[in-house]
Each structure stands twice: as structure tokens, then as C-alpha cells.
Amino acid sequence: MSCIECESDRIININAKVSDLFILKYNKKEHDGYVPHDIGLGGGDNLEFDLCLECGQVQDDFPVSEPEFSDEDEDEDDEDSDNEDFEEEE
């Protein structure tokens, strides 16, 4: 695999199990819960992406559409998830 930006072969894969401890801030909103599946960084319990060590470019198909955090992103057996909750930042 080579970098989509600089063509370097110095690519690492990052995979972290964050469960429902993921926090995202976007457009003065905050999401607290599972990793959304539509932002190009994994989804559900896992944050996963490839990163170029030469230029710092995240390796994925970008741009992505506006993130939508909905019930579809939650694990169906987790009734206590806050995935759909968005709070305005002050």
C-alpha cells in the first residue's frame, strides 16, 4: 500500500477499541458514544484507519458526506447508548 497523497510506503494501521467512549466535536455539536460508521474512521466499537508516517495523510476515500449520527450506528443490543444524542456546545 502506498500513500494516496505522497506515494510513500510508510503506512501504519491504527485500530483502537473505544467501545462507547468515543467523543466527536463537529460544527459546534458534540457526539458522545460509539464511533459513527460514516466518517471514514472505523465504526461501532472500533476506531480504525491507515496513516502515512511521511506526510500525515489519513488513508481513505475523502471527502465524506456530512456525518449523521442515528440509531443505525448503534449496536442493537445496547439500549443505554447515547449515540444519537447531539448537544450544542456553548
Biopython code that builds the backbone (N, CA, C, O; Angstrom):
import numpy as np
from Bio.PDB.StructureBuilder import StructureBuilder

atoms = [
    (1, "MET", "N", (0.846, -1.174, 0.000)),
    (1, "MET", "CA", (0.000, 0.000, 0.000)),
    (1, "MET", "C", (0.892, 1.238, 0.000)),
    (1, "MET", "O", (1.893, 1.299, 0.714)),
    (2, "SER", "N", (0.516, 2.208, -0.802)),
    (2, "SER", "CA", (1.248, 3.473, -0.801)),
    (2, "SER", "C", (0.283, 4.616, -0.509)),
    (2, "SER", "O", (-0.922, 4.505, -0.734)),
    (3, "CYS", "N", (0.832, 5.705, -0.009)),
    (3, "CYS", "CA", (0.040, 6.856, 0.404)),
    (3, "CYS", "C", (-0.699, 7.471, -0.784)),
    (3, "CYS", "O", (-0.144, 7.592, -1.875)),
    (4, "ILE", "N", (-1.941, 7.854, -0.564)),
    (4, "ILE", "CA", (-2.739, 8.478, -1.618)),
    (4, "ILE", "C", (-2.297, 9.911, -1.893)),
    (4, "ILE", "O", (-2.668, 10.490, -2.914)),
    (5, "GLU", "N", (-1.504, 10.487, -0.985)),
    (5, "GLU", "CA", (-1.050, 11.864, -1.148)),
    (5, "GLU", "C", (0.384, 11.935, -1.658)),
    (5, "GLU", "O", (0.646, 12.590, -2.667)),
    (6, "CYS", "N", (1.325, 11.266, -0.971)),
    (6, "CYS", "CA", (2.745, 11.405, -1.315)),
    (6, "CYS", "C", (3.364, 10.134, -1.893)),
    (6, "CYS", "O", (4.538, 10.135, -2.263)),
    (7, "GLU", "N", (2.582, 9.041, -1.975)),
    (7, "GLU", "CA", (3.005, 7.760, -2.527)),
    (7, "GLU", "C", (4.063, 7.030, -1.699)),
    (7, "GLU", "O", (4.665, 6.072, -2.183)),
    (8, "SER", "N", (4.297, 7.463, -0.468)),
    (8, "SER", "CA", (5.219, 6.763, 0.424)),
    (8, "SER", "C", (4.626, 5.410, 0.802)),
    (8, "SER", "O", (3.408, 5.233, 0.810)),
    (9, "ASP", "N", (5.511, 4.454, 1.117)),
    (9, "ASP", "CA", (5.030, 3.158, 1.578)),
    (9, "ASP", "C", (5.073, 3.055, 3.101)),
    (9, "ASP", "O", (4.902, 1.967, 3.650)),
    (10, "ARG", "N", (5.298, 4.171, 3.788)),
    (10, "ARG", "CA", (5.368, 4.204, 5.255)),
    (10, "ARG", "C", (3.959, 4.401, 5.838)),
    (10, "ARG", "O", (3.635, 5.462, 6.372)),
    (11, "ILE", "N", (3.135, 3.355, 5.722)),
    (11, "ILE", "CA", (1.740, 3.396, 6.153)),
    (11, "ILE", "C", (1.572, 2.512, 7.383)),
    (11, "ILE", "O", (1.994, 1.356, 7.391)),
    (12, "ILE", "N", (0.951, 3.068, 8.424)),
    (12, "ILE", "CA", (0.633, 2.265, 9.598)),
    (12, "ILE", "C", (-0.882, 2.148, 9.715)),
    (12, "ILE", "O", (-1.627, 3.024, 9.276)),
    (13, "ASN", "N", (-1.319, 1.048, 10.316)),
    (13, "ASN", "CA", (-2.741, 0.844, 10.581)),
    (13, "ASN", "C", (-2.969, 1.055, 12.070)),
    (13, "ASN", "O", (-2.279, 0.465, 12.902)),
    (14, "ILE", "N", (-3.931, 1.890, 12.397)),
    (14, "ILE", "CA", (-4.283, 2.161, 13.786)),
    (14, "ILE", "C", (-5.654, 1.564, 14.028)),
    (14, "ILE", "O", (-6.599, 1.847, 13.292)),
    (15, "ASN", "N", (-5.765, 0.737, 15.059)),
    (15, "ASN", "CA", (-7.023, 0.098, 15.409)),
    (15, "ASN", "C", (-7.152, 0.141, 16.919)),
    (15, "ASN", "O", (-6.364, -0.481, 17.631)),
    (16, "ALA", "N", (-8.142, 0.873, 17.411)),
    (16, "ALA", "CA", (-8.351, 1.010, 18.848)),
    (16, "ALA", "C", (-9.786, 0.656, 19.189)),
    (16, "ALA", "O", (-10.722, 1.120, 18.537)),
    (17, "LYS", "N", (-9.953, -0.155, 20.197)),
    (17, "LYS", "CA", (-11.308, -0.482, 20.662)),
    (17, "LYS", "C", (-11.704, 0.568, 21.689)),
    (17, "LYS", "O", (-11.186, 0.590, 22.806)),
    (18, "VAL", "N", (-12.621, 1.430, 21.300)),
    (18, "VAL", "CA", (-13.038, 2.529, 22.179)),
    (18, "VAL", "C", (-14.433, 2.296, 22.746)),
    (18, "VAL", "O", (-14.882, 3.042, 23.616)),
    (19, "SER", "N", (-15.118, 1.267, 22.259)),
    (19, "SER", "CA", (-16.494, 0.961, 22.681)),
    (19, "SER", "C", (-17.346, 2.207, 22.587)),
    (19, "SER", "O", (-17.408, 2.833, 21.529)),
    (20, "ASP", "N", (-18.005, 2.582, 23.675)),
    (20, "ASP", "CA", (-18.884, 3.752, 23.642)),
    (20, "ASP", "C", (-18.221, 4.983, 24.262)),
    (20, "ASP", "O", (-18.909, 5.893, 24.725)),
    (21, "LEU", "N", (-16.892, 5.010, 24.272)),
    (21, "LEU", "CA", (-16.151, 6.116, 24.869)),
    (21, "LEU", "C", (-15.630, 7.110, 23.835)),
    (21, "LEU", "O", (-14.705, 7.870, 24.124)),
    (22, "PHE", "N", (-16.204, 7.116, 22.646)),
    (22, "PHE", "CA", (-15.771, 7.978, 21.548)),
    (22, "PHE", "C", (-16.450, 9.347, 21.659)),
    (22, "PHE", "O", (-17.659, 9.426, 21.877)),
    (23, "ILE", "N", (-15.682, 10.406, 21.511)),
    (23, "ILE", "CA", (-16.223, 11.773, 21.533)),
    (23, "ILE", "C", (-15.802, 12.466, 20.245)),
    (23, "ILE", "O", (-14.636, 12.415, 19.853)),
    (24, "LEU", "N", (-16.764, 13.115, 19.588)),
    (24, "LEU", "CA", (-16.521, 13.831, 18.347)),
    (24, "LEU", "C", (-17.130, 15.220, 18.455)),
    (24, "LEU", "O", (-18.282, 15.366, 18.864)),
    (25, "LYS", "N", (-16.365, 16.237, 18.091)),
    (25, "LYS", "CA", (-16.883, 17.603, 18.039)),
    (25, "LYS", "C", (-16.869, 18.054, 16.586)),
    (25, "LYS", "O", (-15.853, 17.953, 15.899)),
    (26, "TYR", "N", (-18.021, 18.557, 16.127)),
    (26, "TYR", "CA", (-18.162, 18.949, 14.729)),
    (26, "TYR", "C", (-19.247, 20.016, 14.621)),
    (26, "TYR", "O", (-20.363, 19.824, 15.105)),
    (27, "ASN", "N", (-18.924, 21.125, 13.995)),
    (27, "ASN", "CA", (-19.889, 22.204, 13.784)),
    (27, "ASN", "C", (-20.631, 22.611, 15.058)),
    (27, "ASN", "O", (-21.858, 22.714, 15.069)),
    (28, "LYS", "N", (-19.881, 22.837, 16.111)),
    (28, "LYS", "CA", (-20.434, 23.258, 17.405)),
    (28, "LYS", "C", (-21.367, 22.231, 18.027)),
    (28, "LYS", "O", (-22.174, 22.566, 18.894)),
    (29, "LYS", "N", (-21.263, 20.995, 17.594)),
    (29, "LYS", "CA", (-22.034, 19.909, 18.177)),
    (29, "LYS", "C", (-21.064, 18.890, 18.739)),
    (29, "LYS", "O", (-19.915, 18.802, 18.307)),
    (30, "GLU", "N", (-21.535, 18.127, 19.697)),
    (30, "GLU", "CA", (-20.708, 17.089, 20.291)),
    (30, "GLU", "C", (-21.454, 15.769, 20.278)),
    (30, "GLU", "O", (-22.629, 15.696, 20.636)),
    (31, "HIS", "N", (-20.755, 14.733, 19.861)),
    (31, "HIS", "CA", (-21.299, 13.376, 19.840)),
    (31, "HIS", "C", (-20.511, 12.565, 20.854)),
    (31, "HIS", "O", (-19.280, 12.585, 20.850)),
    (32, "ASP", "N", (-21.212, 11.855, 21.718)),
    (32, "ASP", "CA", (-20.573, 11.024, 22.732)),
    (32, "ASP", "C", (-21.197, 9.645, 22.650)),
    (32, "ASP", "O", (-22.391, 9.494, 22.908)),
    (33, "GLY", "N", (-20.419, 8.644, 22.299)),
    (33, "GLY", "CA", (-20.961, 7.291, 22.174)),
    (33, "GLY", "C", (-20.075, 6.429, 21.306)),
    (33, "GLY", "O", (-18.851, 6.484, 21.418)),
    (34, "TYR", "N", (-20.677, 5.640, 20.447)),
    (34, "TYR", "CA", (-19.933, 4.757, 19.551)),
    (34, "TYR", "C", (-19.393, 5.539, 18.356)),
    (34, "TYR", "O", (-19.882, 6.622, 18.033)),
    (35, "VAL", "N", (-18.379, 4.971, 17.708)),
    (35, "VAL", "CA", (-17.783, 5.589, 16.526)),
    (35, "VAL", "C", (-18.783, 5.503, 15.371)),
    (35, "VAL", "O", (-19.221, 4.406, 15.024)),
    (36, "PRO", "N", (-19.156, 6.646, 14.764)),
    (36, "PRO", "CA", (-20.061, 6.614, 13.616)),
    (36, "PRO", "C", (-19.420, 5.882, 12.434)),
    (36, "PRO", "O", (-18.208, 5.955, 12.236)),
    (37, "HIS", "N", (-20.234, 5.186, 11.660)),
    (37, "HIS", "CA", (-19.717, 4.409, 10.531)),
    (37, "HIS", "C", (-19.474, 5.242, 9.281)),
    (37, "HIS", "O", (-18.855, 4.752, 8.336)),
    (38, "ASP", "N", (-19.938, 6.478, 9.247)),
    (38, "ASP", "CA", (-19.898, 7.249, 8.004)),
    (38, "ASP", "C", (-18.848, 8.361, 7.976)),
    (38, "ASP", "O", (-18.970, 9.297, 7.185)),
    (39, "ILE", "N", (-17.817, 8.276, 8.826)),
    (39, "ILE", "CA", (-16.798, 9.331, 8.837)),
    (39, "ILE", "C", (-15.432, 8.853, 8.364)),
    (39, "ILE", "O", (-14.469, 9.619, 8.404)),
    (40, "GLY", "N", (-15.326, 7.611, 7.921)),
    (40, "GLY", "CA", (-14.077, 7.104, 7.371)),
    (40, "GLY", "C", (-13.040, 6.717, 8.413)),
    (40, "GLY", "O", (-11.855, 6.622, 8.097)),
    (41, "LEU", "N", (-13.470, 6.492, 9.658)),
    (41, "LEU", "CA", (-12.523, 6.158, 10.720)),
    (41, "LEU", "C", (-12.959, 4.930, 11.510)),
    (41, "LEU", "O", (-12.772, 4.877, 12.726)),
    (42, "GLY", "N", (-13.528, 3.956, 10.840)),
    (42, "GLY", "CA", (-13.993, 2.761, 11.520)),
    (42, "GLY", "C", (-15.479, 2.834, 11.778)),
    (42, "GLY", "O", (-16.239, 3.305, 10.932)),
    (43, "GLY", "N", (-15.898, 2.367, 12.948)),
    (43, "GLY", "CA", (-17.301, 2.415, 13.310)),
    (43, "GLY", "C", (-17.619, 1.465, 14.446)),
    (43, "GLY", "O", (-16.917, 0.478, 14.667)),
    (44, "GLY", "N", (-18.690, 1.778, 15.163)),
    (44, "GLY", "CA", (-19.110, 0.934, 16.286)),
    (44, "GLY", "C", (-18.134, 1.023, 17.436)),
    (44, "GLY", "O", (-17.857, 2.112, 17.939)),
    (45, "ASP", "N", (-17.610, -0.116, 17.856)),
    (45, "ASP", "CA", (-16.652, -0.168, 18.966)),
    (45, "ASP", "C", (-15.249, 0.269, 18.561)),
    (45, "ASP", "O", (-14.435, 0.601, 19.423)),
    (46, "ASN", "N", (-14.952, 0.273, 17.257)),
    (46, "ASN", "CA", (-13.566, 0.436, 16.814)),
    (46, "ASN", "C", (-13.296, 1.719, 16.044)),
    (46, "ASN", "O", (-14.057, 2.119, 15.163)),
    (47, "LEU", "N", (-12.195, 2.344, 16.405)),
    (47, "LEU", "CA", (-11.620, 3.455, 15.659)),
    (47, "LEU", "C", (-10.491, 2.830, 14.847)),
    (47, "LEU", "O", (-9.536, 2.313, 15.426)),
    (48, "GLU", "N", (-10.579, 2.866, 13.516)),
    (48, "GLU", "CA", (-9.572, 2.211, 12.684)),
    (48, "GLU", "C", (-9.304, 3.026, 11.435)),
    (48, "GLU", "O", (-10.229, 3.453, 10.744)),
    (49, "PHE", "N", (-8.016, 3.239, 11.153)),
    (49, "PHE", "CA", (-7.634, 3.947, 9.940)),
    (49, "PHE", "C", (-6.164, 3.698, 9.648)),
    (49, "PHE", "O", (-5.404, 3.279, 10.521)),
    (50, "ASP", "N", (-5.777, 3.963, 8.410)),
    (50, "ASP", "CA", (-4.380, 3.896, 7.994)),
    (50, "ASP", "C", (-3.849, 5.321, 7.934)),
    (50, "ASP", "O", (-4.557, 6.247, 7.538)),
    (51, "LEU", "N", (-2.588, 5.480, 8.334)),
    (51, "LEU", "CA", (-1.970, 6.805, 8.414)),
    (51, "LEU", "C", (-0.587, 6.763, 7.785)),
    (51, "LEU", "O", (0.194, 5.848, 8.043)),
    (52, "CYS", "N", (-0.289, 7.760, 6.957)),
    (52, "CYS", "CA", (1.032, 7.859, 6.347)),
    (52, "CYS", "C", (1.992, 8.517, 7.330)),
    (52, "CYS", "O", (1.723, 9.610, 7.829)),
    (53, "LEU", "N", (3.114, 7.850, 7.609)),
    (53, "LEU", "CA", (4.116, 8.398, 8.520)),
    (53, "LEU", "C", (4.991, 9.456, 7.844)),
    (53, "LEU", "O", (5.748, 10.157, 8.514)),
    (54, "GLU", "N", (4.890, 9.567, 6.543)),
    (54, "GLU", "CA", (5.682, 10.560, 5.805)),
    (54, "GLU", "C", (4.995, 11.930, 5.812)),
    (54, "GLU", "O", (5.625, 12.939, 6.129)),
    (55, "CYS", "N", (3.713, 11.965, 5.467)),
    (55, "CYS", "CA", (3.026, 13.260, 5.329)),
    (55, "CYS", "C", (1.853, 13.454, 6.289)),
    (55, "CYS", "O", (1.315, 14.557, 6.381)),
    (56, "GLY", "N", (1.445, 12.401, 7.006)),
    (56, "GLY", "CA", (0.355, 12.517, 7.968)),
    (56, "GLY", "C", (-1.036, 12.356, 7.390)),
    (56, "GLY", "O", (-2.019, 12.567, 8.100)),
    (57, "GLN", "N", (-1.149, 11.991, 6.133)),
    (57, "GLN", "CA", (-2.446, 11.840, 5.469)),
    (57, "GLN", "C", (-3.155, 10.579, 5.944)),
    (57, "GLN", "O", (-2.580, 9.491, 5.920)),
    (58, "VAL", "N", (-4.421, 10.728, 6.382)),
    (58, "VAL", "CA", (-5.260, 9.570, 6.677)),
    (58, "VAL", "C", (-5.654, 8.950, 5.346)),
    (58, "VAL", "O", (-6.052, 9.654, 4.418)),
    (59, "GLN", "N", (-5.541, 7.622, 5.256)),
    (59, "GLN", "CA", (-5.777, 6.912, 4.008)),
    (59, "GLN", "C", (-7.215, 6.403, 3.957)),
    (59, "GLN", "O", (-7.551, 5.430, 4.633)),
    (60, "ASP", "N", (-8.053, 7.042, 3.174)),
    (60, "ASP", "CA", (-9.429, 6.599, 2.980)),
    (60, "ASP", "C", (-10.009, 7.384, 1.820)),
    (60, "ASP", "O", (-9.335, 8.232, 1.236)),
    (61, "ASP", "N", (-11.237, 7.106, 1.494)),
    (61, "ASP", "CA", (-11.909, 7.830, 0.426)),
    (61, "ASP", "C", (-12.541, 9.098, 1.009)),
    (61, "ASP", "O", (-13.573, 9.041, 1.678)),
    (62, "PHE", "N", (-11.915, 10.218, 0.746)),
    (62, "PHE", "CA", (-12.413, 11.506, 1.220)),
    (62, "PHE", "C", (-12.684, 12.387, 0.018)),
    (62, "PHE", "O", (-12.050, 12.181, -1.017)),
    (63, "PRO", "N", (-13.564, 13.337, 0.085)),
    (63, "PRO", "CA", (-14.306, 13.738, 1.277)),
    (63, "PRO", "C", (-15.465, 12.784, 1.547)),
    (63, "PRO", "O", (-15.934, 12.079, 0.653)),
    (64, "VAL", "N", (-15.921, 12.780, 2.816)),
    (64, "VAL", "CA", (-17.107, 12.026, 3.194)),
    (64, "VAL", "C", (-18.265, 13.007, 3.308)),
    (64, "VAL", "O", (-18.048, 14.211, 3.453)),
    (65, "SER", "N", (-19.484, 12.505, 3.245)),
    (65, "SER", "CA", (-20.649, 13.375, 3.376)),
    (65, "SER", "C", (-20.779, 13.850, 4.823)),
    (65, "SER", "O", (-20.083, 13.366, 5.715)),
    (66, "GLU", "N", (-21.673, 14.797, 5.034)),
    (66, "GLU", "CA", (-21.912, 15.303, 6.381)),
    (66, "GLU", "C", (-22.241, 14.129, 7.302)),
    (66, "GLU", "O", (-23.092, 13.306, 6.963)),
    (67, "PRO", "N", (-21.585, 14.038, 8.456)),
    (67, "PRO", "CA", (-21.884, 12.935, 9.375)),
    (67, "PRO", "C", (-23.309, 13.012, 9.895)),
    (67, "PRO", "O", (-23.800, 14.081, 10.258)),
    (68, "GLU", "N", (-23.955, 11.872, 9.925)),
    (68, "GLU", "CA", (-25.283, 11.770, 10.519)),
    (68, "GLU", "C", (-25.211, 10.693, 11.576)),
    (68, "GLU", "O", (-24.888, 9.543, 11.276)),
    (69, "PHE", "N", (-25.503, 11.049, 12.790)),
    (69, "PHE", "CA", (-25.435, 10.103, 13.889)),
    (69, "PHE", "C", (-26.854, 9.682, 14.211)),
    (69, "PHE", "O", (-27.654, 10.468, 14.718)),
    (70, "SER", "N", (-27.151, 8.430, 13.909)),
    (70, "SER", "CA", (-28.513, 7.945, 14.060)),
    (70, "SER", "C", (-28.514, 6.616, 14.792)),
    (70, "SER", "O", (-27.461, 6.069, 15.120)),
    (71, "ASP", "N", (-29.707, 6.106, 15.042)),
    (71, "ASP", "CA", (-29.858, 4.823, 15.717)),
    (71, "ASP", "C", (-29.215, 3.695, 14.928)),
    (71, "ASP", "O", (-28.856, 2.670, 15.509)),
    (72, "GLU", "N", (-29.058, 3.856, 13.615)),
    (72, "GLU", "CA", (-28.468, 2.812, 12.790)),
    (72, "GLU", "C", (-27.014, 2.565, 13.140)),
    (72, "GLU", "O", (-26.501, 1.475, 12.888)),
    (73, "ASP", "N", (-26.323, 3.571, 13.729)),
    (73, "ASP", "CA", (-24.922, 3.426, 14.083)),
    (73, "ASP", "C", (-24.727, 2.687, 15.394)),
    (73, "ASP", "O", (-23.600, 2.311, 15.717)),
    (74, "GLU", "N", (-25.788, 2.467, 16.161)),
    (74, "GLU", "CA", (-25.687, 1.841, 17.466)),
    (74, "GLU", "C", (-25.722, 0.330, 17.341)),
    (74, "GLU", "O", (-26.248, -0.222, 16.374)),
    (75, "ASP", "N", (-25.150, -0.322, 18.338)),
    (75, "ASP", "CA", (-25.323, -1.754, 18.450)),
    (75, "ASP", "C", (-26.748, -1.984, 18.930)),
    (75, "ASP", "O", (-27.177, -1.354, 19.897)),
    (76, "GLU", "N", (-27.483, -2.862, 18.282)),
    (76, "GLU", "CA", (-28.895, -3.046, 18.583)),
    (76, "GLU", "C", (-29.139, -3.534, 19.993)),
    (76, "GLU", "O", (-30.201, -3.264, 20.553)),
    (77, "ASP", "N", (-28.183, -4.250, 20.594)),
    (77, "ASP", "CA", (-28.409, -4.782, 21.929)),
    (77, "ASP", "C", (-28.022, -3.812, 23.032)),
    (77, "ASP", "O", (-28.108, -4.171, 24.206)),
    (78, "ASP", "N", (-27.602, -2.607, 22.707)),
    (78, "ASP", "CA", (-27.200, -1.628, 23.702)),
    (78, "ASP", "C", (-28.249, -0.527, 23.798)),
    (78, "ASP", "O", (-28.235, 0.428, 23.021)),
    (79, "GLU", "N", (-29.151, -0.670, 24.752)),
    (79, "GLU", "CA", (-30.229, 0.293, 24.891)),
    (79, "GLU", "C", (-29.792, 1.576, 25.570)),
    (79, "GLU", "O", (-30.496, 2.581, 25.477)),
    (80, "ASP", "N", (-28.647, 1.575, 26.254)),
    (80, "ASP", "CA", (-28.203, 2.745, 27.000)),
    (80, "ASP", "C", (-27.276, 3.652, 26.212)),
    (80, "ASP", "O", (-26.767, 4.627, 26.765)),
    (81, "SER", "N", (-27.038, 3.364, 24.939)),
    (81, "SER", "CA", (-26.106, 4.152, 24.134)),
    (81, "SER", "C", (-26.618, 5.567, 23.917)),
    (81, "SER", "O", (-27.815, 5.791, 23.740)),
    (82, "ASP", "N", (-25.681, 6.530, 23.933)),
    (82, "ASP", "CA", (-26.011, 7.927, 23.684)),
    (82, "ASP", "C", (-25.658, 8.326, 22.269)),
    (82, "ASP", "O", (-25.507, 9.517, 21.996)),
    (83, "ASN", "N", (-25.521, 7.377, 21.357)),
    (83, "ASN", "CA", (-25.019, 7.648, 20.019)),
    (83, "ASN", "C", (-25.827, 8.689, 19.258)),
    (83, "ASN", "O", (-25.259, 9.453, 18.478)),
    (84, "GLU", "N", (-27.155, 8.738, 19.467)),
    (84, "GLU", "CA", (-27.955, 9.665, 18.710)),
    (84, "GLU", "C", (-28.007, 11.050, 19.344)),
    (84, "GLU", "O", (-28.554, 11.976, 18.745)),
    (85, "ASP", "N", (-27.455, 11.210, 20.530)),
    (85, "ASP", "CA", (-27.534, 12.476, 21.230)),
    (85, "ASP", "C", (-26.481, 13.448, 20.734)),
    (85, "ASP", "O", (-25.288, 13.145, 20.734)),
    (86, "PHE", "N", (-26.927, 14.599, 20.318)),
    (86, "PHE", "CA", (-26.057, 15.695, 19.936)),
    (86, "PHE", "C", (-26.351, 16.832, 20.870)),
    (86, "PHE", "O", (-27.513, 17.157, 21.113)),
    (87, "GLU", "N", (-25.329, 17.434, 21.389)),
    (87, "GLU", "CA", (-25.521, 18.566, 22.282)),
    (87, "GLU", "C", (-24.805, 19.762, 21.692)),
    (87, "GLU", "O", (-23.664, 19.650, 21.244)),
    (88, "GLU", "N", (-25.469, 20.908, 21.689)),
    (88, "GLU", "CA", (-24.841, 22.139, 21.222)),
    (88, "GLU", "C", (-23.771, 22.550, 22.222)),
    (88, "GLU", "O", (-24.010, 22.550, 23.429)),
    (89, "GLU", "N", (-22.599, 22.897, 21.724)),
    (89, "GLU", "CA", (-21.547, 23.437, 22.585)),
    (89, "GLU", "C", (-21.802, 24.905, 22.846)),
    (89, "GLU", "O", (-22.336, 25.616, 21.995)),
    (90, "GLU", "N", (-21.426, 25.343, 24.003)),
    (90, "GLU", "CA", (-21.593, 26.759, 24.327)),
    (90, "GLU", "C", (-20.317, 27.521, 24.115)),
    (90, "GLU", "O", (-20.275, 28.730, 24.340)),
]
sb = StructureBuilder()
sb.init_structure("model")
sb.init_model(0)
sb.init_chain("A")
sb.init_seg("    ")
for serial, (resi, resn, name, xyz) in enumerate(atoms, 1):
    if name == "N":
        sb.init_residue(resn, " ", resi, " ")
    sb.init_atom(name, np.array(xyz, "f"), 0.0, 1.0, " ", f" {name:<3s}", serial, name[0])
structure = sb.get_structure()
